[in-house]
């Protein structure tokens, strides 16, 4: 029978592996919660989450390492609880054993970004999106606009 | 679930590369220089005909278009 069995009480927390082709950010680290920006919507993953495979939008992945981290962070871009990474896209695989694999192409903490560069690149991408010479160029620019707008709002709200 | 980029004829691979490039170009100076090296592709290809190698062409990472 393939009906779902009751989730076994997990003695361990959520085990996160967050990797890029060129770098490993987390490998098998036990964390409290991870918030992801999936194409199906924003999700918060805790231990014993329903298994799923989610495609990530260009957006923020927030890693909350432990519930008592509230006291530590005082940074312009660091949320009180967790570290925010902007990922360019990728996949999140939530496994039945409370492990979470996030594979992304590029991911950086929000403070690594330059608001001026974003503003300038966004303005140029918006120009190309409407007045680019070829349809392909315009479509590529539209994708860039989407990514940069998401990045801009991530910086703005955090 | 249909995506705008898919409808526009961009493959997922190209879409991912465009997003990655947009993210790299938005970084602060120091990080950006390191990250941009990842964008370069040294891949070249040549078409073979009747045992002869044709012209060696690089693959343009910006557009990712391969014209044979």
Backbone of each chain as ProteinMPNN parsed JSONL, in Angstrom:
{"seq_chain_A": "XXXXXXXXXXXXXXXXXXXXXXXXXXXXXXXXXXXXXXXXXXXXXXXXXXXXXXXXXXXXXXXXXXXXXXXXXXXXXXXXXXXXXXXXXXXXXXXXXXXXXXXXXXXXXXXXXXXXXXXXXXXXXXXXXXXXXXXXXXXXXXXXXXXXXXXXXXXXXX", "coords_chain_A": {"N_chain_A": [[0.833, -1.202, 0.0], [0.434, 2.232, -0.746], [-0.292, 4.412, 0.668], [0.093, 7.427, 2.526], [2.099, 7.217, 5.342], [1.892, 7.887, 8.815], [3.769, 10.643, 9.854], [6.863, 9.953, 11.226], [7.81, 10.642, 14.522], [10.099, 13.124, 14.616], [13.292, 12.991, 15.755], [15.379, 14.488, 15.153], [16.16, 17.704, 13.795], [15.446, 19.837, 10.995], [17.366, 19.01, 8.278], [19.671, 20.683, 6.44], [20.926, 21.049, 3.146], [22.508, 23.204, 1.176], [23.458, 24.022, -1.809], [25.652, 25.211, -4.442], [26.799, 25.185, -7.861], [29.467, 25.877, -7.688], [30.079, 26.17, -5.072], [29.61, 25.258, -1.615], [27.114, 26.031, 0.561], [25.611, 25.23, 2.813], [25.966, 22.067, 4.374], [24.32, 19.35, 5.186], [23.482, 20.493, 7.586], [21.903, 21.037, 10.662], [18.999, 22.833, 10.941], [16.564, 25.283, 11.982], [14.39, 26.373, 10.465], [13.532, 26.911, 7.03], [12.867, 29.355, 4.702], [11.474, 29.541, 1.534], [11.317, 30.837, -1.824], [9.165, 29.722, -3.857], [8.032, 28.727, -7.152], [5.463, 28.045, -6.953], [4.629, 29.499, -4.873], [5.346, 31.26, -1.748], [7.126, 29.486, 0.735], [7.432, 27.95, 3.955], [9.701, 25.852, 5.399], [9.772, 23.289, 7.698], [10.981, 20.81, 10.025], [9.921, 17.483, 9.256], [8.332, 18.149, 7.101], [5.955, 17.867, 4.422], [6.975, 15.745, 1.799], [8.372, 17.119, -1.16], [8.992, 18.577, -4.401], [10.236, 21.57, -5.372], [10.286, 24.269, -7.645], [12.485, 26.986, -7.66], [11.915, 30.495, -7.533], [13.603, 33.428, -8.867], [14.715, 34.804, -6.046], [14.365, 35.199, -2.459], [16.005, 33.037, -0.184], [15.587, 32.099, 3.021], [17.415, 31.279, 5.823], [16.889, 29.972, 8.897], [18.686, 29.414, 11.557], [18.681, 28.739, 14.322], [16.126, 28.843, 16.81], [16.66, 30.646, 18.764], [18.041, 32.744, 17.784], [17.422, 35.378, 17.756], [18.654, 37.411, 19.243], [21.084, 37.985, 18.046], [21.534, 39.336, 15.494], [22.371, 42.34, 13.963], [22.047, 43.899, 11.398], [21.863, 45.793, 8.438], [20.625, 44.4, 6.445], [20.126, 41.955, 7.485], [17.728, 39.885, 8.61], [16.006, 39.655, 11.709], [15.911, 37.012, 12.564], [17.068, 35.165, 10.706], [19.433, 34.239, 8.065], [19.476, 35.835, 4.999], [19.475, 34.817, 1.689], [19.882, 35.702, -1.657], [18.709, 33.956, -4.318], [19.348, 32.924, -7.664], [17.803, 31.155, -8.891], [16.61, 27.753, -9.144], [16.264, 24.565, -7.507], [14.302, 23.131, -4.853], [14.372, 20.399, -2.785], [12.385, 18.558, -0.809], [12.799, 16.078, 1.399], [11.528, 12.847, 2.531], [12.739, 12.25, 4.926], [13.053, 14.473, 6.532], [15.083, 16.023, 5.467], [16.464, 18.682, 3.602], [17.188, 19.676, 0.377], [18.711, 22.21, -1.289], [19.322, 23.396, -4.406], [21.027, 25.702, -6.217], [21.867, 28.114, -8.764], [23.214, 30.567, -8.543], [23.867, 32.222, -5.505], [23.706, 34.635, -3.0], [24.386, 36.372, 0.097], [22.172, 38.994, 1.097], [23.506, 41.405, 1.665], [25.635, 41.492, -0.068], [24.975, 42.75, -2.347], [24.746, 45.537, -4.634], [22.899, 48.378, -4.389], [22.943, 50.52, -6.195], [23.955, 49.424, -8.537], [21.939, 47.64, -9.087], [19.792, 49.346, -9.569], [20.7, 50.745, -11.823], [21.122, 48.631, -13.684], [18.558, 47.642, -13.819], [17.116, 49.772, -14.912], [18.274, 49.847, -17.439], [17.622, 47.315, -18.404], [14.866, 47.51, -18.469], [14.567, 49.397, -20.452], [15.591, 48.014, -22.678], [13.757, 45.969, -22.749], [11.459, 47.083, -23.75], [12.268, 48.48, -26.015], [14.125, 46.976, -27.417], [16.054, 45.598, -30.143], [15.602, 43.019, -31.245], [13.206, 40.347, -30.932], [14.089, 38.31, -29.313], [16.057, 39.567, -27.797], [14.468, 41.314, -26.389], [12.906, 39.575, -24.881], [14.817, 38.33, -23.288], [15.63, 40.547, -21.837], [13.287, 41.026, -20.44], [13.216, 38.906, -18.66], [15.439, 39.556, -17.144], [14.549, 41.936, -15.989], [12.57, 40.965, -14.311], [14.069, 39.456, -12.477], [15.714, 41.459, -11.374], [13.867, 43.22, -10.263], [12.805, 41.611, -8.305], [15.036, 41.283, -6.731], [15.473, 43.904, -5.949], [13.202, 44.412, -4.382], [13.635, 42.604, -2.392], [15.873, 43.637, -1.121], [14.805, 46.015, -0.313], [12.785, 45.361, 1.505], [13.984, 43.925, 3.497]], "CA_chain_A": [[0.0, 0.0, 0.0], [1.249, 3.419, -0.858], [-0.848, 5.578, 1.349], [1.093, 8.063, 3.37], [2.103, 6.793, 6.745], [2.02, 9.016, 9.733], [5.167, 11.059, 9.941], [7.469, 9.485, 12.477], [8.249, 11.769, 15.352], [11.513, 13.271, 14.261], [14.135, 13.359, 16.883], [16.324, 15.507, 14.686], [15.476, 18.816, 13.151], [15.517, 19.89, 9.544], [18.768, 18.957, 7.864], [19.742, 21.459, 5.206], [22.092, 21.12, 2.269], [22.249, 24.321, 0.259], [24.681, 24.001, -2.619], [25.742, 25.828, -5.759], [27.773, 24.393, -8.623], [30.843, 26.238, -7.38], [30.248, 26.43, -3.647], [28.651, 24.639, -0.703], [26.787, 26.983, 1.619], [25.326, 24.374, 3.968], [25.968, 20.658, 4.003], [23.851, 18.497, 6.275], [23.445, 21.253, 8.832], [20.574, 21.033, 11.254], [18.495, 24.191, 11.1], [15.205, 25.358, 12.504], [13.397, 26.603, 9.419], [14.029, 27.549, 5.82], [11.799, 29.929, 3.9], [11.895, 29.592, 0.133], [10.423, 31.486, -2.784], [8.923, 28.728, -4.894], [7.161, 29.235, -8.205], [4.081, 27.799, -6.537], [4.325, 30.383, -3.744], [6.364, 31.28, -0.694], [6.927, 28.36, 1.653], [8.314, 27.816, 5.111], [9.934, 24.422, 5.583], [10.225, 22.854, 9.02], [11.201, 19.365, 10.06], [8.732, 16.67, 8.958], [7.496, 18.756, 6.068], [5.524, 16.949, 3.38], [7.987, 15.701, 0.745], [7.967, 17.857, -2.354], [10.067, 19.177, -5.198], [9.766, 22.9, -5.742], [11.177, 25.098, -8.445], [12.667, 28.266, -6.986], [11.899, 31.733, -8.334], [14.694, 34.302, -8.425], [14.171, 35.396, -4.831], [15.103, 35.016, -1.208], [15.946, 31.839, 0.65], [15.972, 32.53, 4.363], [17.773, 30.141, 6.663], [16.827, 30.286, 10.322], [19.47, 28.312, 12.097], [18.043, 28.251, 15.538], [15.037, 29.717, 17.235], [17.103, 31.651, 19.721], [19.005, 33.637, 17.145], [16.89, 36.745, 17.726], [19.497, 38.423, 19.852], [22.402, 38.193, 17.463], [21.827, 40.036, 14.248], [22.064, 43.753, 13.761], [22.636, 44.326, 10.136], [20.807, 46.441, 7.685], [19.889, 43.474, 5.611], [19.872, 40.66, 8.094], [16.503, 39.736, 9.36], [16.287, 39.327, 13.111], [16.018, 35.584, 12.845], [17.834, 34.281, 9.832], [20.277, 34.805, 7.012], [18.77, 35.863, 3.734], [20.264, 34.671, 0.472], [19.131, 35.89, -2.888], [19.113, 32.935, -5.268], [18.947, 33.276, -9.015], [16.874, 30.136, -9.387], [17.092, 26.417, -8.807], [15.237, 23.671, -7.004], [14.342, 22.715, -3.458], [13.803, 19.059, -2.678], [12.105, 18.237, 0.589], [12.789, 14.631, 1.454], [10.69, 12.306, 3.608], [13.473, 12.091, 6.182], [13.312, 15.812, 7.095], [16.256, 16.719, 4.941], [16.094, 19.62, 2.545], [18.293, 19.976, -0.526], [18.469, 23.354, -2.162], [20.344, 23.536, -5.438], [20.831, 26.957, -6.922], [22.991, 28.428, -9.649], [23.941, 31.63, -7.85], [23.203, 32.672, -4.272], [24.556, 35.514, -2.197], [23.68, 37.102, 1.15], [21.662, 40.247, 0.551], [24.428, 42.529, 1.798], [26.651, 41.486, -1.121], [24.482, 43.413, -3.55], [24.89, 46.981, -4.692], [21.626, 48.977, -4.825], [23.134, 51.374, -7.369], [24.106, 48.544, -9.695], [20.619, 47.087, -9.39], [18.988, 50.414, -10.159], [21.194, 51.01, -13.175], [20.853, 47.48, -14.557], [17.107, 47.514, -13.996], [16.701, 50.802, -15.868], [18.696, 49.442, -18.774], [16.843, 46.14, -18.823], [13.505, 47.955, -18.802], [14.661, 50.05, -21.767], [15.742, 46.982, -23.703], [12.558, 45.133, -22.807], [10.448, 47.703, -24.604], [12.744, 48.981, -27.307], [15.216, 46.163, -27.954], [15.911, 45.424, -31.585], [15.033, 41.733, -31.648], [12.275, 39.765, -29.956], [14.88, 37.521, -28.355], [16.692, 40.519, -26.893], [13.439, 41.857, -25.503], [12.507, 38.533, -23.93], [15.902, 38.172, -22.314], [15.566, 41.71, -20.954], [12.123, 40.876, -19.539], [13.636, 37.997, -17.582], [16.345, 40.315, -16.272], [13.723, 42.881, -15.22], [11.903, 40.192, -13.254], [15.073, 39.109, -11.465], [16.191, 42.663, -10.69], [12.781, 43.746, -9.426], [12.722, 40.747, -7.128], [16.211, 41.619, -5.924], [15.26, 45.236, -5.383], [12.218, 44.375, -3.297], [14.243, 41.851, -1.288], [16.725, 44.577, -0.4], [13.968, 47.054, 0.267], [11.96, 44.936, 2.626], [14.751, 43.3, 4.573]], "C_chain_A": [[0.857, 1.237, 0.0], [0.612, 4.633, -0.231], [0.2, 6.166, 2.281], [0.986, 7.525, 4.782], [2.275, 8.024, 7.606], [3.486, 9.381, 9.86], [5.738, 10.599, 11.276], [7.956, 10.706, 13.243], [9.729, 11.96, 15.101], [12.287, 13.754, 15.472], [15.127, 14.424, 16.455], [15.524, 16.615, 14.025], [15.576, 18.706, 11.654], [16.99, 19.925, 9.148], [18.91, 19.603, 6.495], [21.043, 21.266, 4.455], [21.763, 22.138, 1.195], [23.517, 24.464, -0.564], [24.514, 24.705, -3.947], [26.761, 25.009, -6.547], [29.204, 24.641, -8.166], [31.101, 26.374, -5.888], [29.204, 25.688, -2.814], [28.373, 25.615, 0.42], [26.453, 26.25, 2.919], [25.421, 22.935, 3.515], [25.548, 19.841, 5.215], [23.781, 19.195, 7.613], [22.026, 21.261, 9.389], [20.137, 22.479, 11.506], [17.056, 24.134, 11.574], [14.173, 25.425, 11.383], [14.063, 27.238, 8.206], [12.823, 28.079, 5.056], [12.283, 30.043, 2.471], [10.86, 30.306, -0.719], [10.241, 30.51, -3.94], [8.008, 29.321, -5.954], [5.708, 29.008, -7.832], [3.692, 28.68, -5.351], [5.428, 30.34, -2.708], [6.072, 30.167, 0.3], [7.887, 28.431, 2.815], [8.466, 26.338, 5.387], [10.449, 24.167, 6.987], [10.513, 21.369, 8.938], [9.861, 18.664, 9.821], [7.801, 17.33, 7.96], [7.114, 17.69, 5.048], [6.583, 16.927, 2.274], [7.49, 16.399, -0.515], [9.199, 18.281, -3.13], [9.531, 20.512, -5.68], [10.791, 23.616, -6.592], [11.276, 26.458, -7.762], [12.579, 29.412, -7.973], [13.178, 32.478, -7.991], [14.163, 35.062, -7.205], [14.974, 34.985, -3.615], [14.886, 33.642, -0.597], [16.427, 32.276, 2.022], [16.23, 31.311, 5.221], [17.766, 30.586, 8.108], [17.485, 29.136, 11.055], [18.945, 27.816, 13.423], [17.127, 29.306, 16.103], [15.496, 30.815, 18.158], [18.051, 32.667, 19.113], [18.562, 35.079, 17.173], [17.866, 37.768, 18.254], [20.682, 38.831, 19.003], [22.536, 39.239, 16.366], [21.428, 41.494, 14.229], [22.668, 44.185, 12.459], [21.522, 44.942, 9.347], [19.964, 45.425, 6.932], [19.601, 42.154, 6.277], [18.621, 40.727, 8.941], [16.859, 39.348, 10.788], [16.587, 37.853, 13.323], [17.021, 34.842, 11.983], [18.679, 35.021, 8.827], [19.529, 34.709, 5.7], [19.732, 35.754, 2.57], [19.36, 34.95, -0.713], [19.614, 34.801, -3.841], [18.57, 33.279, -6.64], [17.934, 32.28, -9.563], [17.435, 28.781, -9.038], [15.936, 25.574, -8.311], [15.416, 23.377, -5.532], [13.667, 21.354, -3.382], [13.648, 18.733, -1.203], [11.922, 16.737, 0.657], [11.977, 14.114, 2.633], [11.412, 12.203, 4.945], [13.845, 13.438, 6.807], [14.635, 16.409, 6.641], [15.811, 17.543, 3.749], [17.322, 19.896, 1.69], [17.912, 21.172, -1.362], [19.638, 23.449, -3.121], [20.054, 24.813, -6.182], [22.046, 27.217, -7.805], [23.869, 29.5, -9.002], [23.158, 31.997, -6.59], [24.182, 33.508, -3.48], [23.737, 36.095, -1.06], [23.297, 38.476, 0.614], [22.662, 41.389, 0.641], [25.518, 42.558, 0.74], [26.222, 42.26, -2.358], [24.617, 44.916, -3.459], [23.598, 47.593, -5.217], [21.772, 49.846, -6.074], [23.219, 50.526, -8.631], [22.745, 47.978, -10.096], [19.77, 48.125, -10.101], [19.399, 50.65, -11.605], [20.869, 49.861, -14.128], [19.373, 47.333, -14.832], [16.622, 48.519, -15.029], [17.064, 50.384, -17.286], [17.89, 48.259, -19.276], [15.428, 46.542, -19.218], [13.478, 48.624, -20.164], [14.709, 49.008, -22.866], [14.476, 46.142, -23.848], [11.508, 45.74, -23.715], [10.986, 48.057, -25.975], [13.915, 48.195, -27.882], [14.963, 45.835, -29.417], [15.315, 44.077, -31.977], [14.136, 41.206, -30.539], [13.033, 39.002, -28.883], [15.506, 38.441, -27.306], [15.672, 41.048, -25.889], [13.025, 40.827, -24.46], [13.555, 38.315, -22.861], [15.847, 39.32, -21.319], [14.401, 41.596, -19.977], [12.461, 39.962, -18.374], [14.516, 38.751, -16.595], [15.574, 41.307, -15.409], [13.081, 42.154, -14.039], [12.873, 39.888, -12.111], [15.461, 40.344, -10.657], [15.116, 43.274, -9.813], [12.654, 42.926, -8.147], [13.866, 41.067, -6.165], [16.012, 42.951, -5.212], [14.28, 45.189, -4.217], [12.754, 43.57, -2.116], [15.117, 42.763, -0.455], [15.893, 45.609, 0.321], [13.255, 46.601, 1.529], [12.753, 44.338, 3.766], [15.687, 44.342, 5.154]], "O_chain_A": [[1.89, 1.289, 0.668], [0.951, 5.765, -0.574], [1.087, 5.459, 2.76], [-0.107, 7.4, 5.333], [2.75, 9.065, 7.153], [4.343, 8.504, 9.963], [5.148, 10.839, 12.329], [8.449, 11.673, 12.661], [10.527, 11.055, 15.346], [11.973, 14.765, 16.1], [15.651, 15.17, 17.282], [14.338, 16.453, 13.737], [15.767, 17.62, 11.107], [17.757, 20.763, 9.623], [18.34, 19.131, 5.511], [22.126, 21.311, 5.039], [20.842, 21.945, 0.401], [24.53, 24.966, -0.077], [23.42, 24.792, -4.504], [27.506, 24.222, -5.963], [30.053, 23.751, -8.238], [32.226, 26.662, -5.479], [28.064, 25.51, -3.244], [29.284, 25.993, 1.156], [26.95, 26.605, 3.988], [25.008, 22.603, 2.404], [26.322, 19.663, 6.155], [23.993, 18.576, 8.655], [21.064, 21.47, 8.65], [20.818, 23.239, 12.193], [16.419, 23.081, 11.568], [13.218, 24.65, 11.348], [15.023, 27.998, 8.33], [11.872, 27.343, 4.795], [13.363, 30.573, 2.213], [9.68, 30.366, -0.373], [11.043, 30.469, -4.873], [7.295, 30.293, -5.7], [4.819, 29.696, -8.335], [2.558, 28.619, -4.877], [6.328, 29.502, -2.77], [4.92, 29.931, 0.663], [9.013, 28.91, 2.682], [7.474, 25.638, 5.59], [11.442, 24.757, 7.413], [10.309, 20.745, 7.896], [8.803, 19.2, 10.15], [6.595, 17.084, 7.982], [7.853, 16.729, 4.835], [7.043, 17.987, 1.85], [6.322, 16.276, -0.885], [10.304, 18.337, -2.591], [8.485, 20.57, -6.326], [11.991, 23.584, -6.317], [10.266, 27.017, -7.334], [13.089, 29.334, -9.091], [13.788, 32.214, -6.955], [13.251, 35.878, -7.336], [16.099, 34.495, -3.719], [13.763, 33.147, -0.501], [17.547, 32.767, 2.167], [15.385, 30.424, 5.337], [18.534, 31.463, 8.504], [16.934, 28.041, 11.164], [18.782, 26.613, 13.627], [17.324, 30.504, 15.902], [14.8, 31.817, 18.324], [18.774, 33.364, 19.824], [19.273, 35.939, 16.654], [17.904, 38.894, 17.758], [21.24, 39.909, 19.205], [23.537, 39.953, 16.308], [20.266, 41.832, 14.456], [23.735, 44.798, 12.451], [20.351, 44.637, 9.573], [18.749, 45.575, 6.8], [18.907, 41.311, 5.708], [18.501, 41.534, 9.862], [17.918, 38.769, 11.028], [17.415, 37.491, 14.159], [17.748, 33.98, 12.478], [18.654, 36.249, 8.74], [19.016, 33.652, 5.332], [20.695, 36.516, 2.478], [18.218, 34.493, -0.764], [20.806, 34.73, -4.14], [17.485, 33.846, -6.774], [17.287, 32.536, -10.578], [18.605, 28.664, -8.675], [14.778, 25.826, -8.643], [16.535, 23.371, -5.018], [12.543, 21.175, -3.85], [14.621, 18.642, -0.455], [11.005, 16.186, 0.049], [11.757, 14.829, 3.611], [10.768, 12.082, 5.987], [14.837, 13.534, 7.529], [15.237, 17.211, 7.354], [14.914, 17.162, 2.996], [18.368, 20.297, 2.2], [16.902, 21.151, -2.066], [20.793, 23.566, -2.71], [18.961, 24.994, -6.719], [23.107, 26.622, -7.62], [25.09, 29.365, -8.924], [21.929, 32.071, -6.615], [25.343, 33.136, -3.309], [22.531, 36.298, -1.207], [24.002, 39.051, -0.215], [22.668, 42.263, -0.226], [26.257, 43.538, 0.647], [26.995, 42.414, -3.303], [24.607, 45.499, -2.375], [23.23, 47.358, -6.368], [20.867, 49.913, -6.905], [22.633, 50.862, -9.661], [22.435, 47.851, -11.28], [19.113, 47.833, -11.1], [18.556, 50.742, -12.497], [20.398, 50.086, -15.243], [18.97, 46.949, -15.93], [15.827, 48.187, -15.909], [16.273, 50.543, -18.216], [17.516, 48.21, -20.448], [14.856, 46.002, -20.166], [12.531, 48.466, -20.935], [13.98, 49.09, -23.854], [14.161, 45.663, -24.937], [10.755, 45.023, -24.373], [10.278, 47.957, -26.977], [14.628, 48.701, -28.749], [13.821, 45.797, -29.875], [14.581, 44.006, -32.962], [14.283, 41.565, -29.371], [12.678, 39.036, -27.705], [15.493, 38.153, -26.109], [15.967, 41.21, -24.705], [12.818, 41.164, -23.294], [13.238, 38.139, -21.684], [15.996, 39.116, -20.114], [14.507, 42.016, -18.825], [12.048, 40.207, -17.241], [14.371, 38.615, -15.38], [15.9, 41.501, -14.238], [13.054, 42.663, -12.919], [12.539, 40.044, -10.937], [15.531, 40.301, -9.429], [15.413, 43.792, -8.737], [12.429, 43.461, -7.061], [13.682, 41.112, -4.948], [16.338, 43.102, -4.035], [14.491, 45.838, -3.193], [12.376, 43.818, -0.971], [15.113, 42.682, 0.773], [16.227, 46.031, 1.428], [13.134, 47.353, 2.497], [12.254, 44.25, 4.888], [16.441, 44.047, 6.081]]}, "seq_chain_B": "XXXXXXXXXXXXXXXXXXXXXXXXXXXXXXXXXXXXXXXXXXXXXXXXXXXXXXXXXXXXXXXXXXXX", "coords_chain_B": {"N_chain_B": [[1.764, 24.268, -15.335], [2.418, 27.308, -16.784], [5.137, 29.15, -18.016], [6.304, 32.503, -18.55], [8.715, 32.776, -19.901], [8.998, 30.353, -21.114], [6.913, 30.313, -22.865], [7.807, 32.28, -24.488], [9.76, 31.053, -25.851], [12.207, 30.524, -24.702], [14.529, 28.278, -23.392], [14.626, 26.254, -20.355], [17.236, 26.026, -19.417], [18.576, 28.175, -20.596], [17.115, 30.245, -19.499], [17.742, 29.976, -16.78], [20.449, 30.614, -16.904], [20.343, 33.267, -17.749], [19.113, 34.475, -15.553], [21.046, 33.951, -13.6], [23.169, 35.443, -14.556], [22.081, 38.018, -14.388], [21.921, 38.286, -11.639], [24.641, 38.075, -10.893], [25.67, 40.419, -12.064], [24.665, 42.333, -10.432], [26.03, 42.548, -8.148], [28.231, 43.789, -5.518], [31.238, 45.536, -6.309], [33.743, 43.965, -5.721], [32.914, 41.293, -5.265], [31.61, 40.903, -7.619], [33.542, 40.892, -9.635], [34.815, 38.478, -9.155], [32.691, 36.726, -9.481], [31.924, 37.12, -12.115], [33.707, 35.768, -13.611], [32.742, 33.269, -13.701], [30.921, 33.359, -15.644], [32.051, 33.181, -18.075], [32.514, 31.275, -20.967], [34.5, 28.84, -22.288], [33.957, 27.324, -24.449], [34.295, 25.843, -27.575], [33.354, 24.986, -30.903], [33.406, 22.878, -33.823], [32.339, 22.148, -37.068], [32.376, 19.077, -38.694], [33.085, 17.906, -41.892], [33.091, 15.559, -44.426], [35.434, 14.416, -43.349], [36.946, 16.649, -42.853], [37.829, 19.293, -40.715], [35.739, 21.956, -39.924], [35.314, 25.52, -39.601], [36.424, 26.866, -36.501], [34.304, 27.679, -33.973], [33.418, 29.876, -31.311], [31.224, 29.47, -28.482], [28.802, 31.733, -27.738], [28.388, 33.149, -24.682], [26.67, 35.107, -23.847], [24.376, 35.293, -25.501], [24.048, 32.695, -25.981], [23.607, 31.419, -28.308], [23.9, 29.068, -30.874], [25.121, 28.949, -33.898], [25.277, 26.943, -36.543]], "CA_chain_B": [[2.077, 25.671, -15.016], [3.151, 27.846, -17.929], [5.999, 30.268, -17.685], [6.423, 33.5, -19.614], [9.913, 32.546, -20.695], [8.805, 29.154, -21.932], [6.032, 30.725, -23.952], [8.58, 33.13, -25.393], [10.71, 30.236, -26.593], [13.504, 30.389, -24.02], [14.586, 27.005, -22.682], [14.894, 26.443, -18.936], [18.672, 26.21, -19.21], [18.931, 29.551, -20.947], [16.462, 31.092, -18.505], [18.553, 29.924, -15.559], [21.701, 31.34, -17.135], [20.039, 34.705, -17.789], [18.887, 34.899, -14.165], [22.322, 33.922, -12.885], [23.957, 36.577, -15.018], [21.489, 39.238, -13.825], [22.307, 38.33, -10.221], [26.085, 38.371, -10.81], [25.952, 41.799, -12.431], [24.114, 43.258, -9.442], [26.816, 42.455, -6.929], [29.206, 44.848, -5.272], [32.462, 45.447, -7.131], [34.696, 42.878, -5.457], [32.245, 40.008, -5.496], [31.186, 40.838, -9.014], [34.671, 40.506, -10.464], [35.021, 37.042, -8.992], [31.537, 35.977, -10.011], [31.804, 37.217, -13.569], [34.567, 34.777, -14.262], [31.958, 32.057, -13.893], [30.046, 33.54, -16.774], [32.757, 32.938, -19.328], [32.51, 29.891, -21.447], [35.559, 28.701, -23.273], [33.599, 26.203, -25.328], [34.304, 26.095, -29.015], [32.99, 23.781, -31.643], [33.648, 22.958, -35.259], [31.569, 21.135, -37.797], [33.208, 18.221, -39.541], [32.45, 17.459, -43.13], [33.985, 14.723, -45.244], [36.743, 14.241, -42.713], [37.684, 17.905, -42.665], [37.268, 20.134, -39.666], [35.354, 23.278, -40.415], [35.767, 26.672, -38.828], [36.264, 26.72, -35.053], [33.507, 28.806, -33.504], [33.135, 29.872, -29.869], [29.817, 29.595, -28.105], [28.625, 33.035, -27.104], [27.64, 32.899, -23.451], [25.645, 36.13, -23.637], [23.135, 34.901, -26.155], [23.956, 31.24, -25.947], [23.145, 30.9, -29.595], [24.876, 28.281, -31.597], [24.73, 28.875, -35.3], [26.203, 25.967, -37.128]], "C_chain_B": [[2.891, 26.269, -16.145], [3.948, 29.076, -17.517], [6.141, 31.202, -18.866], [7.612, 33.203, -20.508], [9.764, 31.329, -21.581], [7.941, 29.502, -23.131], [6.788, 31.556, -24.974], [9.642, 32.338, -26.146], [12.081, 30.117, -25.971], [13.488, 29.069, -23.245], [14.91, 27.251, -21.215], [16.367, 26.717, -18.684], [19.087, 27.64, -19.487], [18.353, 30.513, -19.925], [17.288, 31.147, -17.232], [19.828, 30.718, -15.715], [21.479, 32.843, -17.157], [19.861, 35.231, -16.378], [20.205, 34.968, -13.405], [23.172, 35.124, -13.271], [23.423, 37.887, -14.44], [21.905, 39.393, -12.366], [23.783, 38.698, -10.079], [26.37, 39.834, -11.069], [25.434, 42.799, -11.415], [24.915, 43.26, -8.156], [27.685, 43.683, -6.728], [30.492, 44.504, -6.017], [33.282, 44.188, -6.946], [34.099, 41.509, -5.77], [31.949, 39.817, -6.967], [32.339, 40.367, -9.896], [34.933, 39.018, -10.368], [33.908, 36.268, -9.674], [31.495, 36.006, -11.527], [32.688, 36.242, -14.302], [33.792, 33.488, -14.516], [31.106, 32.147, -15.143], [30.719, 33.171, -18.088], [32.679, 31.474, -19.709], [33.568, 29.748, -22.506], [35.244, 27.641, -24.29], [33.612, 26.62, -26.784], [33.864, 24.828, -29.711], [33.287, 23.996, -33.114], [32.871, 21.845, -35.929], [32.506, 20.363, -38.718], [32.436, 17.775, -40.764], [33.469, 16.736, -43.968], [35.379, 14.642, -44.642], [37.509, 15.517, -42.496], [37.011, 18.743, -41.578], [36.927, 21.491, -40.236], [35.882, 24.363, -39.491], [35.466, 26.483, -37.343], [35.495, 27.934, -34.519], [33.302, 28.75, -32.005], [31.636, 29.972, -29.618], [29.679, 30.869, -27.299], [27.771, 32.893, -25.855], [26.514, 33.91, -23.252], [24.318, 35.708, -24.248], [22.945, 33.398, -26.107], [23.501, 30.657, -27.256], [24.25, 30.177, -30.317], [24.431, 28.231, -33.036], [25.747, 28.029, -36.018], [26.652, 26.398, -38.509]], "O_chain_B": [[3.977, 25.769, -16.436], [3.472, 29.924, -16.762], [6.108, 30.782, -20.023], [7.535, 33.357, -21.727], [10.332, 31.273, -22.672], [8.189, 29.059, -24.252], [6.467, 31.548, -26.162], [10.347, 32.893, -26.989], [13.023, 29.662, -26.621], [12.532, 28.784, -22.523], [15.408, 28.318, -20.857], [16.713, 27.541, -17.838], [19.843, 28.245, -18.726], [19.007, 31.477, -19.526], [17.511, 32.219, -16.67], [20.254, 31.414, -14.793], [22.302, 33.608, -16.656], [20.38, 36.292, -16.032], [20.456, 35.917, -12.661], [23.812, 35.745, -12.422], [24.196, 38.761, -14.049], [22.204, 40.497, -11.913], [24.141, 39.531, -9.246], [27.203, 40.438, -10.394], [25.727, 43.99, -11.517], [24.525, 43.9, -7.179], [27.858, 44.503, -7.629], [30.78, 43.343, -6.308], [33.495, 43.43, -7.892], [34.709, 40.686, -6.451], [32.027, 38.707, -7.494], [32.148, 39.546, -10.793], [35.235, 38.366, -11.368], [34.156, 35.277, -10.361], [31.08, 35.035, -12.159], [32.454, 35.925, -15.468], [34.124, 32.714, -15.415], [30.623, 31.132, -15.646], [30.055, 32.885, -19.084], [32.769, 30.576, -18.872], [33.544, 30.454, -23.514], [36.146, 27.106, -24.934], [33.012, 27.624, -27.167], [33.988, 23.73, -29.169], [33.404, 25.126, -33.59], [32.768, 20.736, -35.405], [33.323, 20.949, -39.429], [31.292, 17.329, -40.678], [34.573, 17.231, -44.195], [36.38, 14.783, -45.345], [38.633, 15.475, -41.995], [35.788, 18.877, -41.537], [37.728, 22.102, -40.944], [36.794, 24.13, -38.697], [34.395, 26.002, -36.972], [35.97, 29.067, -34.6], [33.036, 27.675, -31.467], [30.885, 30.495, -30.441], [30.364, 31.056, -26.293], [26.587, 32.563, -25.934], [25.525, 33.621, -22.578], [23.273, 35.758, -23.599], [21.825, 32.895, -26.183], [23.052, 29.511, -27.306], [25.394, 30.631, -30.359], [23.466, 27.542, -33.365], [26.929, 28.365, -36.086], [27.434, 25.697, -39.15]]}, "name": "protein", "num_of_chains": 2, "seq": "XXXXXXXXXXXXXXXXXXXXXXXXXXXXXXXXXXXXXXXXXXXXXXXXXXXXXXXXXXXXXXXXXXXXXXXXXXXXXXXXXXXXXXXXXXXXXXXXXXXXXXXXXXXXXXXXXXXXXXXXXXXXXXXXXXXXXXXXXXXXXXXXXXXXXXXXXXXXXXXXXXXXXXXXXXXXXXXXXXXXXXXXXXXXXXXXXXXXXXXXXXXXXXXXXXXXXXXXXXXXXXXXXX"}
